[in-house]
Amino acid sequence: MAGFPLSNDNTRVRPSFVLSHPLVASAVFGVTKSWQLQEVINACSVELTPEIIADINEVHAKFPNPCP
């Protein structure tokens, strides 16, 4: 995970990661403020490299159910 550049701001990664999954057709993100909506819109344009996706999958493999 050494190459993960967005580790301190993972809200920018979430929309792109969710929407990159081949079985996901759409995603709903809850916001209550206009600045939150703008953050989600901006985050949708973040391009995840194969390395970043591999890093995310590595973490998921270690913690497959983080909220039991």
Protein Blocks (a to p, Z undefined) as FASTA:
>chain_A
ZZmmklmmmmlmmmmmmmmpmkbmbdcdddfbfklmmmmmmmmmpccdfklmmmmmmmmm
mmmplbZZ
